[in-house]
Amino acid sequence: MFAGEHIGIPTRRLSTAYIAMLAVAMVVGAGVFRSPAAVASAAGSAEWTYVAWALGGAISLIGALCYAELASAFPDAGGDYHFLKSAYGRRLAFMFAWARLAVINTGQIALLAFVLGAYMNDLAPIGNAGEATYAAATIVALTLYNLRPRGGGNRSEFALAGIEVAGVGLVIAAGVWLVWRGGEGPGAEEVQPFAGLTAPGAEIGNAMVFAMLAYGGWSEISTLSAEARGGARSMVRALIISVALITALYLGVNWALLSGLGYDRLAQSEAPAAELMTQAFGPASAVLTTTAIALAVTTSINATILTGGRTLYAWARDWPDLAMFAQWSGRRGGAASAIILQSVTALALVALGAWLGDGFAAMVDFTSPVFWVFMTLSGLAVIILRRRAPDVRREFRAPFHPILPVIFSVASALMAASATIYAAGVLSSGGSSLTDTLTHIRPGAAIGLFVLSAGGLVLFVLLRRSASTAGGPARSDPHS
């Protein structure tokens, strides 16, 4: 901790609007500008592109209802970590927190930083290492920003999120403008959603991987459940409002891109939002688009750093050997040492991505399979905790129990399988044997699996140390 720092605990100081804003800021970043082309390319048609995005929104909304129940019954700065610990025990929760530190949150921070670094290096090139250099500088700057005293309130976060949504609104406005001018966008006549919908190709699972990657992040605000000023009801409203708004924005953006560019051009584009803006408003709009993208990505990184530090704080609070990361700063409104640990790890992943050659793709392979495994377990936790802790007060209950938790868990498991198949290169290998899979597995996925496995070794060491310190068996846990 910093000298003279006041040590405290999380307090209920955050409004519903702030929590919902943070969710939107975290999710609507690189995904809305980078994922539409990948989703369209994998989906195989304009119709299935719409289906992928609509289905992603529906799955996210169902997940938000499940998380709303968990957050209302088990509010804690750990968010998912606390839910999983309550349902499955501290050992599995440890592996989740390790995954957050070593793979999920830090991988997302690195992924977003690479997106921003690519745009910055295009505007002001500084050499072959420019993308990684800008990415690292962004992480350092936003870490320092999150370590600042919080006396000035949260106006800057609101302002950044507002600009981010406005940037997405400009993309939608470009599509509206082209349609209003008479559908001058090439291929605009192709867009007839759900007309003549045919069976999806084998690649639809890949389309959902990229779509759900763009939706990822809304669950992070469960780490604010112990700080929601309105308690459980505030968290419920924030989760549902944010996911509904994100879904509306994504469907609007994809309608605009398909209307303005047409399916074929969208599927092949490397920068669809920039192409659409240029087509609608001329070459001068390119600078505006780049600025909007940069602000959106910066806002997402900032929100991910803020919430990720809370999970690490809760994790360290449960393990004496990690106590140095469990110091909550009342003055800074967070766990400073946990944020620093998270950012140092993210910087290491930036170096890894630069070494692998394509930082963005490497981080997709690195994070997606692991993320969806734990989302599956979180959905099942709703069912487990209803049975294990029936007397715990729940101000909100997910409707149609256990149907919605089962739907969310099955969908998450399918996403985990699709992300694993994609990362393992099974479809591109043309073979089905173990040798084919091992030969074509993407380096980012292989390293992610290795890093996650290393968490098991760390857990073993900590349990042994705990047993040695206690002079007997490691601390008991009825669910471990």
C-alpha positions in Angstrom: 0.0 0.0 0.0 1.0 3.6 -0.3 2.4 5.5 2.7 -0.3 7.0 4.9 -3.1 5.2 3.0 -6.4 4.8 4.8 -7.4 1.1 4.9 -11.1 0.4 4.8 -13.7 -1.8 3.2 -16.1 -1.3 0.3 -18.9 1.1 1.0 -22.3 1.5 -0.7 -21.6 4.7 -2.7 -22.3 3.8 -6.3 -25.6 4.7 -8.0 -27.5 2.4 -10.4 -26.7 4.8 -13.3 -23.0 4.6 -12.6 -23.0 0.8 -12.4 -25.0 0.5 -15.6 -22.8 3.1 -17.3 -19.7 1.1 -16.3 -21.1 -2.1 -17.8 -21.9 -0.3 -21.1 -18.4 1.3 -21.1 -16.8 -2.0 -20.5 -18.6 -4.0 -23.2 -19.1 -1.5 -26.0 -15.5 -1.0 -26.9 -13.4 -2.8 -29.5 -16.1 -5.4 -30.1 -18.5 -3.1 -31.8 -15.9 -1.9 -34.3 -13.9 -5.1 -34.8 -16.3 -8.1 -34.4 -19.0 -7.3 -37.0 -16.8 -8.3 -39.9 -15.6 -11.5 -38.2 -19.2 -12.5 -37.2 -20.5 -11.8 -40.8 -17.6 -13.8 -42.3 -18.3 -16.8 -40.2 -22.1 -16.6 -40.3 -22.2 -17.1 -44.0 -25.1 -14.7 -44.7 -26.7 -11.4 -43.7 -29.6 -13.3 -42.1 -27.4 -15.5 -39.9 -25.3 -12.4 -39.0 -28.5 -10.9 -37.5 -29.3 -14.2 -35.8 -25.9 -14.4 -34.2 -26.1 -10.9 -32.7 -29.7 -11.2 -31.6 -28.9 -14.6 -30.0 -25.9 -13.1 -28.3 -28.1 -10.4 -26.8 -30.7 -13.0 -25.6 -28.1 -15.2 -24.0 -26.6 -12.1 -22.3 -30.0 -11.0 -21.0 -30.7 -14.4 -19.5 -27.3 -14.4 -18.0 -27.9 -11.0 -16.5 -31.1 -12.3 -14.8 -29.1 -15.2 -13.3 -26.4 -12.8 -12.1 -29.0 -10.4 -10.7 -30.2 -13.2 -8.4 -26.7 -14.1 -7.3 -25.8 -10.5 -6.7 -28.9 -9.9 -4.7 -28.4 -12.9 -2.4 -24.6 -12.8 -2.1 -23.3 -9.3 -2.6 -19.5 -9.1 -2.4 -16.6 -7.3 -4.0 -15.5 -10.6 -5.5 -18.6 -10.9 -7.7 -18.3 -14.1 -9.6 -15.5 -15.3 -7.4 -17.8 -15.1 -4.3 -20.7 -16.8 -6.1 -18.4 -19.7 -7.2 -16.9 -20.0 -3.8 -20.3 -20.2 -2.2 -21.5 -22.8 -4.7 -18.3 -25.0 -5.2 -15.8 -24.1 -2.5 -12.7 -22.1 -2.2 -10.4 -24.3 -4.3 -12.5 -23.9 -7.5 -12.9 -20.2 -6.6 -9.2 -20.0 -6.4 -8.8 -21.3 -9.9 -11.4 -18.8 -11.1 -9.5 -15.9 -9.5 -6.2 -17.2 -10.9 -7.9 -17.4 -14.4 -9.0 -13.8 -13.9 -5.5 -12.6 -13.1 -3.6 -14.7 -15.5 -6.0 -15.2 -18.4 -9.4 -13.6 -18.5 -9.3 -10.0 -17.3 -5.7 -9.3 -18.1 -6.1 -11.0 -21.5 -9.1 -8.7 -22.2 -7.1 -5.6 -21.1 -4.2 -6.7 -23.4 -6.7 -7.4 -26.3 -8.3 -4.0 -26.0 -4.9 -2.3 -25.7 -3.7 -4.0 -28.9 -6.8 -2.7 -30.7 -6.0 0.9 -29.6 -2.3 0.4 -30.3 -3.1 -0.6 -33.9 -5.1 2.6 -34.5 -2.6 4.8 -32.8 0.3 3.3 -34.7 -1.6 4.0 -37.9 -2.0 7.7 -37.0 1.5 8.1 -35.6 3.7 5.2 -36.7 6.7 4.5 -34.4 8.0 1.3 -36.0 7.3 -2.4 -36.0 6.9 -2.5 -32.2 4.6 0.5 -32.3 1.3 -1.4 -31.7 2.7 -3.1 -28.6 4.4 0.1 -27.4 1.1 2.1 -27.6 -0.7 -0.8 -25.9 1.7 -0.9 -23.0 1.6 2.9 -22.6 -2.2 2.8 -22.5 -2.2 0.2 -19.7 0.3 2.2 -17.6 -1.6 5.4 -18.1 -5.0 4.0 -17.2 -3.5 2.1 -14.2 -2.2 5.4 -12.8 -5.7 6.9 -13.5 -7.4 4.2 -11.5 -4.9 4.8 -8.6 -5.9 8.4 -8.2 -7.8 9.7 -5.2 -11.6 9.5 -5.8 -12.5 12.7 -4.1 -13.6 14.3 -7.4 -16.4 11.8 -8.0 -17.1 9.8 -11.2 -17.9 12.5 -13.7 -15.0 11.6 -16.0 -16.2 8.0 -16.3 -19.7 9.3 -17.2 -18.2 11.7 -19.8 -16.1 8.9 -21.4 -19.0 6.5 -21.6 -21.2 9.2 -23.1 -18.7 9.9 -25.8 -18.3 6.2 -26.4 -22.1 5.7 -27.0 -22.1 8.8 -29.1 -19.4 7.3 -31.3 -21.5 4.2 -31.8 -24.5 6.4 -32.5 -22.5 8.0 -35.4 -22.1 4.6 -37.0 -25.8 4.0 -36.8 -26.5 7.5 -38.1 -24.3 6.8 -41.1 -26.4 3.8 -42.0 -29.6 5.8 -41.6 -28.2 8.6 -43.8 -27.3 6.2 -46.6 -30.7 4.5 -46.5 -32.5 7.9 -46.4 -30.5 8.9 -49.5 -32.0 6.0 -51.3 -29.9 3.0 -50.2 -26.9 4.0 -52.1 -24.6 1.7 -50.1 -23.4 -1.2 -52.3 -25.4 -4.3 -51.5 -28.0 -2.5 -49.4 -30.7 -4.2 -51.3 -29.5 -7.5 -49.9 -30.6 -6.8 -46.4 -33.9 -8.5 -45.8 -33.6 -9.9 -42.3 -34.9 -13.4 -41.9 -36.3 -13.6 -45.5 -35.4 -16.9 -47.0 -33.4 -18.0 -43.9 -31.5 -21.1 -44.7 -29.7 -23.6 -42.4 -26.5 -22.2 -40.9 -23.2 -23.5 -42.0 -20.8 -25.4 -39.8 -19.0 -22.1 -39.0 -22.0 -20.6 -37.1 -20.3 -21.6 -33.9 -17.3 -19.4 -34.8 -19.7 -16.5 -35.5 -21.1 -16.9 -32.0 -17.6 -16.9 -30.5 -16.9 -13.5 -32.0 -20.4 -12.1 -31.2 -20.3 -13.3 -27.6 -16.7 -11.9 -27.3 -18.2 -8.5 -28.1 -20.9 -9.0 -25.5 -18.5 -10.1 -22.9 -17.9 -8.0 -19.8 -21.4 -7.2 -18.5 -20.9 -9.8 -15.7 -18.0 -7.8 -14.4 -20.2 -5.3 -12.6 -21.2 -8.0 -10.2 -18.0 -7.1 -8.4 -19.8 -3.8 -7.5 -22.6 -5.6 -5.7 -21.2 -4.7 -2.3 -20.9 -1.0 -3.3 -24.4 -0.5 -4.9 -26.1 2.4 -3.1 -29.5 0.9 -3.6 -28.5 -2.6 -2.7 -29.8 -5.6 -4.6 -32.5 -3.7 -6.5 -29.9 -1.4 -7.8 -27.8 -4.3 -9.1 -30.8 -5.9 -10.8 -31.8 -2.7 -12.6 -28.2 -2.0 -13.6 -27.7 -5.5 -15.1 -30.9 -5.6 -17.1 -30.7 -2.0 -18.3 -27.1 -2.3 -19.4 -27.5 -5.6 -21.3 -30.7 -4.3 -23.0 -28.9 -1.1 -24.1 -25.9 -3.0 -25.3 -28.0 -5.4 -27.4 -29.9 -2.5 -29.0 -26.6 -0.7 -29.9 -25.1 -3.9 -31.4 -28.2 -4.7 -33.5 -28.3 -1.0 -34.7 -24.7 -1.0 -35.7 -25.0 -4.3 -37.6 -28.1 -3.0 -39.4 -26.2 0.1 -40.4 -23.1 -1.8 -41.6 -25.2 -4.3 -43.6 -27.4 -1.5 -45.1 -24.4 0.6 -46.0 -21.8 -1.9 -47.1 -23.7 -5.0 -47.9 -23.0 -8.5 -46.6 -20.0 -9.4 -48.9 -18.2 -6.1 -48.3 -18.8 -6.3 -44.5 -17.5 -9.9 -44.3 -14.3 -8.9 -46.1 -13.7 -5.5 -44.4 -10.9 -4.9 -41.9 -12.4 -1.6 -40.7 -16.1 -1.7 -41.5 -17.1 1.2 -39.3 -14.5 3.5 -40.9 -15.6 2.4 -44.4 -19.2 3.1 -43.6 -18.4 6.5 -42.1 -16.3 7.4 -45.2 -19.0 6.3 -47.5 -21.7 8.3 -45.7 -19.8 11.5 -44.8 -16.6 11.6 -46.9 -12.9 11.0 -46.2 -12.8 13.7 -43.6 -14.9 11.5 -41.3 -12.0 8.9 -40.9 -10.4 11.0 -38.2 -13.7 11.2 -36.4 -14.1 7.5 -36.6 -10.6 6.7 -35.3 -11.1 9.1 -32.4 -14.4 7.5 -31.5 -12.8 4.0 -31.6 -9.9 5.2 -29.5 -12.2 6.7 -26.9 -14.4 3.6 -26.8 -11.5 1.2 -26.4 -9.9 3.4 -23.7 -13.1 3.5 -21.8 -13.4 -0.3 -21.9 -9.9 -0.8 -20.7 -10.4 1.6 -17.8 -13.6 -0.1 -16.7 -12.0 -3.6 -16.9 -9.1 -2.4 -14.8 -11.5 -1.0 -12.2 -13.6 -4.1 -11.8 -10.9 -6.7 -12.2 -9.0 -5.3 -9.2 -12.0 -6.0 -7.0 -11.9 -9.8 -7.8 -8.3 -9.9 -6.9 -8.9 -8.0 -3.7 -11.6 -10.6 -2.6 -9.3 -13.5 -3.6 -6.4 -12.2 -1.6 -8.7 -11.6 1.3 -9.3 -15.3 1.6 -5.7 -16.4 1.4 -3.2 -15.2 4.0 -0.2 -15.5 1.7 -1.8 -13.0 -0.7 -2.7 -10.5 2.1 -0.6 -7.7 0.5 -3.2 -7.5 -2.3 -6.2 -7.4 0.0 -5.7 -3.8 1.2 -8.8 -1.7 0.3 -8.1 2.0 0.0 -11.0 4.1 1.1 -9.4 7.2 -0.4 -8.9 5.6 -3.8 -12.1 3.6 -3.8 -10.4 0.3 -4.6 -7.6 -2.1 -4.0 -4.5 -0.3 -5.2 -2.0 -3.2 -4.9 -4.5 -5.6 -6.7 -4.8 -3.2 -9.6 -1.1 -2.9 -9.9 -0.7 -6.7 -9.9 -3.4 -7.0 -12.6 -1.7 -4.4 -14.8 1.7 -5.9 -14.5 0.3 -9.2 -15.7 -1.5 -7.4 -18.6 1.8 -5.8 -19.6 3.3 -9.3 -19.7 0.5 -10.5 -22.0 1.1 -7.5 -24.3 4.7 -8.7 -24.6 3.5 -12.2 -25.3 1.1 -11.0 -27.9 3.8 -8.9 -29.6 6.1 -12.0 -29.6 3.3 -14.1 -31.2 2.9 -11.6 -34.0 -0.9 -10.8 -33.9 -1.8 -9.5 -30.4 -5.5 -9.3 -31.0 -6.0 -12.8 -32.4 -3.6 -14.2 -29.7 -5.7 -12.7 -26.9 -9.0 -14.1 -28.4 -7.5 -17.6 -28.4 -6.0 -17.0 -24.9 -9.1 -15.9 -23.1 -12.3 -17.2 -24.8 -12.3 -20.9 -23.9 -11.4 -20.3 -20.2 -14.0 -17.5 -19.9 -16.9 -19.6 -21.0 -16.1 -22.5 -18.8 -16.4 -20.4 -15.7 -19.6 -18.7 -17.1 -21.1 -22.2 -17.4 -20.3 -22.8 -13.7 -21.8 -19.4 -12.7 -25.1 -20.3 -14.4 -25.3 -23.6 -12.6 -24.4 -21.8 -9.3 -27.9 -20.3 -9.3 -29.5 -23.8 -9.1 -26.9 -25.1 -6.6 -27.3 -22.1 -4.2 -31.1 -22.2 -4.4 -30.9 -25.7 -2.9 -27.9 -25.2 -0.6 -28.9 -21.8 0.8 -32.7 -21.6 0.5 -33.1 -19.4 3.5 -30.8 -16.6 2.2 -32.9 -13.6 1.3 -33.2 -13.0 -2.4 -34.7 -9.6 -3.3 -34.7 -10.8 -6.9 -35.2 -14.4 -8.3 -34.4 -15.4 -11.8 -37.8 -16.2 -13.4 -38.8 -19.7 -14.7 -36.3 -21.4 -12.4 -34.4 -23.6 -13.3 -35.1 -23.1 -17.0 -33.2 -19.9 -17.4 -30.1 -20.9 -15.5 -30.0 -24.2 -17.5 -30.4 -22.3 -20.8 -27.6 -19.9 -19.8 -25.3 -22.8 -18.7 -25.9 -24.8 -21.8 -25.3 -21.8 -24.0 -22.1 -21.0 -22.1 -21.0 -24.6 -22.4 -21.6 -24.6 -26.1 -19.6 -21.3 -26.4 -16.8 -22.9 -24.4 -16.8 -25.9 -26.9 -17.0 -23.5 -29.9 -14.2 -21.3 -28.6 -12.0 -24.4 -27.9 -12.6 -25.9 -31.4 -11.8 -22.5 -32.9 -8.7 -22.0 -30.8 -7.5 -25.6 -31.4 -7.8 -25.0 -35.2 -9.9 -28.2 -35.7 -12.0 -26.8 -38.5 -8.9 -25.4 -40.3 -6.9 -28.5 -39.9 -9.1 -30.7 -42.0 -8.5 -33.6 -39.7 -10.1 -35.0 -36.6 -7.2 -36.9 -34.9 -5.4 -35.8 -31.8 -2.2 -35.3 -33.9 -4.1 -32.9 -36.3 -5.5 -30.9 -33.3 -2.1 -30.6 -31.6 -0.4 -29.6 -34.9 -2.9 -26.8 -35.6 -3.7 -25.5 -32.1 -3.2 -21.8 -32.0 -0.2 -20.7 -29.9 -2.3 -18.3 -27.8 -4.7 -21.1 -26.8 -1.8 -23.5 -25.9 -0.2 -20.8 -23.7 -3.5 -20.0 -22.1 -4.0 -23.7 -21.1 -0.5 -23.8 -19.7 -1.0 -20.7 -17.7 -4.3 -21.9 -16.3 -2.7 -25.2 -15.4 0.0 -23.4 -13.5 -2.7 -22.1 -11.2 -3.2 -25.6 -10.0 0.4 -25.7 -8.9 0.1 -22.4 -7.1 -3.0 -23.6 -5.3 -1.1 -26.8 -4.2 1.8 -24.7 -2.8 -0.5 -22.4 -0.9 -2.5 -25.3 0.6 0.8 -26.9 1.7 1.9 -23.7 3.2 -1.4 -23.3 5.0 -1.1 -26.8 6.4 2.4 -26.2 7.5 1.6 -23.0 9.2 -1.4 -24.5 11.0 0.7 -27.6 12.0 -1.9 -29.9 10.5 -4.2 -30.4 7.5 -5.0 -27.5 5.3 -7.9 -25.4 6.4 -11.1 -27.4 5.9 -13.7 -26.5 3.4 -16.9 -28.6 3.2 -17.2 -27.8 -0.5 -13.6 -28.0 -1.6 
